[in-house]
């Protein structure tokens, strides 16, 4: 009788464990399904804006006797919308690969300051056009062992957003400092800023802030967050509406002693 009771208790316990595991699997599946729905909803929203611009200005270009000045203006708007659409699609494809773990970091040791300066310089025409003041404070000889190509995506996205959301005559700042075993990168702008509510979801698939959405922030920061996670880093944001934002990225650095030992 005792043996039968013990077997029954064991069976009940196993069934409870299996039921709990099944419940967790169901909850995780429901969560993934919800994330997919949100992803598709946000992607659809992001795609509609540039497509509408292209369609509207394309129609306006067909007007007879259109002044040359207007024609150039409409053509420029189409080109900018097309570029935004191409960037968005590129980010979607990259994010999809990252989410499905089809991209693996290829680590190498390199000078982080040099990489940051190279990425920043690629936006020179943008800051000159908007008369943005660039302020840099780069600590020398800070090396990291990470995937340079993936981190380039991070810096380019952060610099692009800083330039977009900073008004004419504003300031974009870049700092690189060592903090213990970490390299700390900060990108600061004097742009429109981010509300606390939006800030809590800023690294998710974009939703809620029409001012940023109109300028194509879109999935960029979701991509940035995923890349930073992959390289075992950390990213955060501090912001004040009307004053600007600071994005901080922390990556484990490789000190000189480790470099010399490995050389």
MOURGI-V168280 format. One record per residue. N is the residue number from 1. RES is the residue in one letter. SS is DSSP state (2 for helix, 1 for strand, 0 for the rest). PHI is phi in whole degrees, 0 to 359 (none if undefined). Layout:
N&RES&SS&PHI + N&RES&SS&PHI
//
This chain:
1&X&0&none + 2&X&2&297 + 3&X&2&297 + 4&X&2&297 + 5&X&2&295 + 6&X&2&296 + 7&X&2&296 + 8&X&2&294 + 9&X&2&296 + 10&X&2&295 + 11&X&2&296 + 12&X&2&299 + 13&X&2&297 + 14&X&2&295 + 15&X&2&295 + 16&X&2&298 + 17&X&2&298 + 18&X&2&296 + 19&X&2&295 + 20&X&2&297 + 21&X&2&295 + 22&X&2&297 + 23&X&2&297 + 24&X&2&297 + 25&X&2&297 + 26&X&2&296 + 27&X&2&296 + 28&X&2&295 + 29&X&2&296 + 30&X&2&298 + 31&X&2&294 + 32&X&2&296 + 33&X&2&297 + 34&X&2&295 + 35&X&2&296 + 36&X&2&296 + 37&X&2&298 + 38&X&2&296 + 39&X&2&300 + 40&X&2&297 + 41&X&2&297 + 42&X&2&290 + 43&X&2&297 + 44&X&2&301 + 45&X&2&296 + 46&X&2&294 + 47&X&2&287 + 48&X&2&297 + 49&X&2&297 + 50&X&2&295 + 51&X&2&295 + 52&X&2&295 + 53&X&2&298 + 54&X&2&298 + 55&X&2&296 + 56&X&2&296 + 57&X&2&289 + 58&X&2&297 + 59&X&2&295 + 60&X&2&294 + 61&X&2&294 + 62&X&0&277 + 63&X&0&295 + 64&X&0&290 + 65&X&0&59 + 66&X&0&286 + 67&X&0&301 + 68&X&2&301 + 69&X&2&299 + 70&X&2&293 + 71&X&2&302 + 72&X&2&295 + 73&X&2&297 + 74&X&2&293 + 75&X&2&297 + 76&X&2&296 + 77&X&2&297 + 78&X&2&295 + 79&X&2&298 + 80&X&2&295 + 81&X&2&293 + 82&X&2&295 + 83&X&2&295 + 84&X&2&297 + 85&X&2&297 + 86&X&2&296 + 87&X&2&296 + 88&X&2&297 + 89&X&2&297 + 90&X&2&299 + 91&X&2&295 + 92&X&2&298 + 93&X&2&296 + 94&X&2&294 + 95&X&2&296 + 96&X&2&297 + 97&X&2&296 + 98&X&2&295 + 99&X&2&295 + 100&X&0&267 + 101&X&0&55 + 102&X&0&264 + 103&X&0&243 + 104&X&0&242 + 105&X&0&295 + 106&X&0&252 + 107&X&0&277 + 108&X&1&211 + 109&X&1&270 + 110&X&1&206 + 111&X&1&279 + 112&X&2&293 + 113&X&2&300 + 114&X&2&297 + 115&X&2&297 + 116&X&2&299 + 117&X&2&296 + 118&X&2&297 + 119&X&2&295 + 120&X&2&297 + 121&X&2&297 + 122&X&0&292 + 123&X&0&257 + 124&X&2&303 + 125&X&2&297 + 126&X&2&292 + 127&X&2&288 + 128&X&2&292 + 129&X&2&297 + 130&X&0&265 + 131&X&0&54 + 132&X&0&275 + 133&X&1&278 + 134&X&1&254 + 135&X&1&242 + 136&X&1&237 + 137&X&1&219 + 138&X&1&251 + 139&X&0&288 + 140&X&0&280 + 141&X&0&54 + 142&X&0&255 + 143&X&1&252 + 144&X&1&230 + 145&X&1&248 + 146&X&1&205 + 147&X&0&270 + 148&X&2&296 + 149&X&2&294 + 150&X&2&295 + 151&X&2&292 + 152&X&2&300 + 153&X&2&299 + 154&X&2&295 + 155&X&2&297 + 156&X&2&296 + 157&X&2&294 + 158&X&2&293 + 159&X&2&294 + 160&X&2&300 + 161&X&2&296 + 162&X&2&300 + 163&X&2&292 + 164&X&2&297 + 165&X&2&267 + 166&X&0&265 + 167&X&0&288 + 168&X&0&305 + 169&X&0&85 + 170&X&0&279 + 171&X&1&227 + 172&X&1&240 + 173&X&1&243 + 174&X&1&230 + 175&X&1&231 + 176&X&1&225 + 177&X&1&226 + 178&X&1&266 + 179&X&1&221 + 180&X&0&65 + 181&X&0&268 + 182&X&1&239 + 183&X&1&262 + 184&X&1&244 + 185&X&1&252 + 186&X&1&233 + 187&X&1&243 + 188&X&1&239 + 189&X&1&231 + 190&X&0&251 + 191&X&0&274 + 192&X&0&286 + 193&X&0&79 + 194&X&0&230 + 195&X&0&290 + 196&X&2&304 + 197&X&2&296 + 198&X&2&291 + 199&X&2&301 + 200&X&0&291 + 201&X&0&240 + 202&X&0&297 + 203&X&0&263 + 204&X&0&266 + 205&X&0&303 + 206&X&0&299 + 207&X&0&200 + 208&X&0&104 + 209&X&0&248 + 210&X&2&293 + 211&X&2&295 + 212&X&2&284 + 213&X&2&301 + 214&X&2&298 + 215&X&0&262 + 216&X&0&86 + 217&X&0&298 + 218&X&0&51 + 219&X&0&267 + 220&X&2&302 + 221&X&2&285 + 222&X&2&295 + 223&X&2&295 + 224&X&2&302 + 225&X&2&299 + 226&X&2&295 + 227&X&2&296 + 228&X&2&300 + 229&X&2&297 + 230&X&2&297 + 231&X&0&269 + 232&X&0&61 + 233&X&0&254 + 234&X&1&217 + 235&X&1&226 + 236&X&1&214 + 237&X&1&222 + 238&X&1&235 + 239&X&1&204 + 240&X&1&221 + 241&X&0&302 + 242&X&0&87 + 243&X&0&240 + 244&X&1&129 + 245&X&1&222 + 246&X&1&231 + 247&X&1&259 + 248&X&1&242 + 249&X&1&242 + 250&X&1&245 + 251&X&1&230 + 252&X&1&296 + 253&X&1&262 + 254&X&1&250 + 255&X&0&282 + 256&X&2&298 + 257&X&2&298 + 258&X&2&295 + 259&X&2&293 + 260&X&2&293 + 261&X&2&292 + 262&X&2&273 + 263&X&0&275
//
